[in-house]
Amino acid sequence: MHVKKYLLKCLHRLQKGPGYTYKELLVWYCNNTNTHGPKRVICEGPKKKAMWFVLTLLFTSLVCWQWGVFIKTYLSWKVSVSLSIGFKNMDFPAVTICNASPFQYSKVKHLLKDLDELMEVVLERILAPEPSHANVTKALNFTIWNHTPLVLIDERDPSHPVVLDLFGEDYNGSASSSPAPGRSCNAQGCKVAMRLCSFNGTVCTYQNFTSATQAVTEWYVLQATNIFSQVPRKELMKMGYPAERLILACLFGAEPCSYRNFTSIFYPDYGNCYIFNWGMTDKILPSANPGAEFGLKLILDIGQEDYVPFLTSTAGARLMLHEQKSYPFIKDEGIYAMAGTETSIGVLVDKLERKGRPYSQCTMNGSDVPIQNLYSGYNTTYSIQACLRSCFQDHMIQNCSCGHYLYPLPHGEKYCNNQDFPDWAYCYSALQRSVDQREACISQCSESCNDTKYKMTISMAEWPSESSEDWIFHVLSQERDQSANITVSRKGIVKLNIYFQEFNYRTIQESPANNIVWLLSNLGGQFGFWMGGSVLCLIEFGEIIIDFMWITIIKLVAFSKSLRQRRARMRYAGPPPTVAELVEAHTNFSFQPDVADRGPDTKPYAEQTLPIPGTPPPNYDSLRLQPLDVIESDSEGDVI
């Protein structure tokens, strides 16, 4: 009851406000506002009133348009980039080194025996297709070849290309109507291509190459992937280059180190890779000073004589600098160091700090990325490279029912191979060329908000020199193999010097181009310039909006009251009955007629409908039934 009384008082007080109509409210606002223009609209004569009305409307439109432009600019979430330079002692980067050859040929030769024999015959057929090698062909294992063969496409007649098998069986091209047995062509007239088939050979496509070198290399890598995917990971690590064979000498600043200071991981493209200062188990090593004398010095033996001949055509060491606890994607971000040289790498540090949402789609730790990070098993930090490869592997499993050998495998899935998944090569090739797949992964993956890049300055020199190579090779051979003879050679030795050029580092930082201070100052500037207004004027405008709403509510309440009154009057055809009429009609039963006969079907008296009394009661007009409403007092006192 007290709440209702309080609300009625508030409503009565509001009714005493600027006016009871919209016109009165508008006139009151124009008389009392501090904004220039509205006062002149009601105070001037007719001509000036029209002029000021047009000017006020025009400038109000300009202010609204400018406000829309500024708000749209603010909501575009643009950033500005600032570059700052700092100086401090820095942690030495993590250094990953790999051999260009993933395996020692002496340890994988038994796995690649059939593939190597087939590869030698394929090269002979490409170089000299006409001579017959029937006896050699019969001894080959064509199980691998039947899944994904190499073919020659005769394009001397572009309108009727013919597909020729390297081992004598001819296949018609799309425009050829009949086979061409015994047909041969030279290098200028034919292109080597890889035939990829699916659905038991009913659907085929040809992957063309501009050079036979590219064709046979890609074909060999694809077949080697099929072989290695069926070998357990531990066995593959044993077939790679061990750390004690690869790393001959190590020195960090003035402190000696060895292969035991490196962490081993298996990278499918390069086999066993070794990471220095990764920070997973050991304390992160700082750099004492900038300069070549305070960096990391390594001597490596890549063992080039034991490379897999058809799998690896590049000789050297692959290395990469990266942050601690980050996975090294050395194939995409690494560099080569050539054998027989000393490679000096001067390092400068760039730190990138991106703004998060809503300014960009970067992520702090990858927890908000919808792709499962398959590299999380290494306990490494998030990177967009890990996300893109995890996304590709996910699409590979969804479309091909198996995972690719080069990427980590989710739990419960299997790697692709020709025996269990005969169509995997066709599916993998189609997925690799798919633009939709790449765009889908790019749209789902996000960059890391904080990143560190190492800018390298590389220089090389021949090492060792001719005058010193004899004693250097003798010492290295004695240390590694305890042999008085030279067991290392210039073709396998790589020397690395990695150091900070200076301790200056650059920070590239994003900041909002348009912040809330910029927005408010521009909104206020435009409002003050065109209409001479301020924040108080906006408060006045907000007040008039609230008054407008209250007047609307008051009108709705009044309309509701009048509607209830009309409904109450509609219940009676004439004037409302008096109290005496209603009371006597329903309670004075002495005027009711007597019922003489009561038959068996006669209802009890209480259930009979009472007739209208014959003798009407007295008509008391002094008491009439009226609708009872709450009578409001003009004062702020009691409410009846």
Salt bridges, closest charged atoms under 4 A:
GLU44 OE2 - ARG40 NE 2.78
GLU117 OE2 - LYS113 NZ 3.03
ASP154 OD2 - ARG156 NH2 2.95
ASP154 OD2 - ARG183 NH2 2.63
ASP157 OD2 - HIS160 ND1 3.45
ASP269 OD1 - LYS331 NZ 3.21
ASP301 OD2 - ARG480 NH1 2.20
GLU305 OE2 - ARG245 NH2 3.62
ASP332 OD2 - ARG389 NH2 1.73
ASP350 OD2 - ARG506 NH2 2.72
ASP368 OD2 - ARG357 NH1 2.69
ASP420 OD2 - LYS414 NZ 3.04
GLU447 OE1 - ARG354 NE 3.45
ASP451 OD2 - LYS453 NZ 3.38
GLU462 OE2 - ARG490 NH1 3.31
GLU469 OE1 - ARG490 NH2 2.59
ASP470 OD1 - HIS474 ND1 3.60
ASP481 OD2 - ARG480 NH2 3.16
ASP621 OD1 - ARG624 NH2 3.84
GLU632 OE2 - LYS561 NZ 3.69
GLU636 OE1 - ARG13 NH2 3.95
